[in-house]
Amino acid sequence: MDLARFFFGLHAGTHAGEVYEGRMSGSDRVFGGLSEAQMRVRPGPGLNSLVWLLWHMARTEDVAVNLVVAARPQVFDEAWRGA
């Protein structure tokens, strides 16, 4: 197995199954049965919800992969921001 296939296999496990041909991912197993309200609850003072954490992980990936690694614009651009 080459390095790219290994990386993409790990990457697929962190994203929803819709991204990778319907395969169940780790995030599907962990978050799949939760309601929107459960995803948005803040478990305590000063703690963030699961949705907040997932959003920031996605933004970090967007910046790191697109701007730093691929030298291309972020996916979350002005068009997305205005939608």
N, C-alpha and C positions, 0 to 999 in steps of 0.2 A: 504494500500500500504506500502510495506516495504521500508527501506531507499535505498537499492540497486536499486530497480525499479525506485524510484524517481530520484536518481542520473543519471541513464542511460537514463531516459526520458529527463532530462535537457541536458545531454551530446549529445544525438542524435540531438537536436535542433541546435547545433553549428557546426555540420559537414555536408558535402555534402550528399545529399540523397542516393548516391550510397553506402555509408557506412551503412546505416540503411534501407535496404529493399525498396529502391526507394521512401521513404517518402520525401516530400519536407521539407527542413529544413529552419531555419532562414537565414543561409548563402546562400542557394539557392535563397531565395526571395530577398535578398539584393544584391548579387553579380552575380546572374545567367544571367542577361541581359547585363553585361559589357563585352566589348572586352578585349583582352589581353593588347592592348595599353592603354586602360582606367585603367586597373588594375595596370599597371606599371608606370603611370604618377606620378610625384612628385608634389603635389599641390602648393608648394612654397619652397623658400630657407630654408634649414634645416629641411624640413618635409619629411617623408618617404611615399613611395607608399603603396597602399593596399596590394600588393603582399609581400612586406617587412614585414609589420605588421602581416599578416597571417602566414608567415614563422616563425617569432619569437614566435608567440603564439603557433604554433605547436611544435616547439623545446622545449619551456618551458613545455608544456604538456608531451612531450616525456621524458624529464629529470625527472620531478616531479613524474609522474605516474610510470615509469619503474624503475628508480634508487631509488627513495625515498620511494614510497608506495609499489611497488611489489618486490623490491630488485632483479631486473633482468636487463640485459643490455638494453641500449637504442636501439630503432629501427634504428635510424640514426647512424650507426657504420662505420667502415672502409670499409666494402663492399659497402655500399651505397655511401660513400664519393668518392670511386674510380670509380663508375659507370658513 
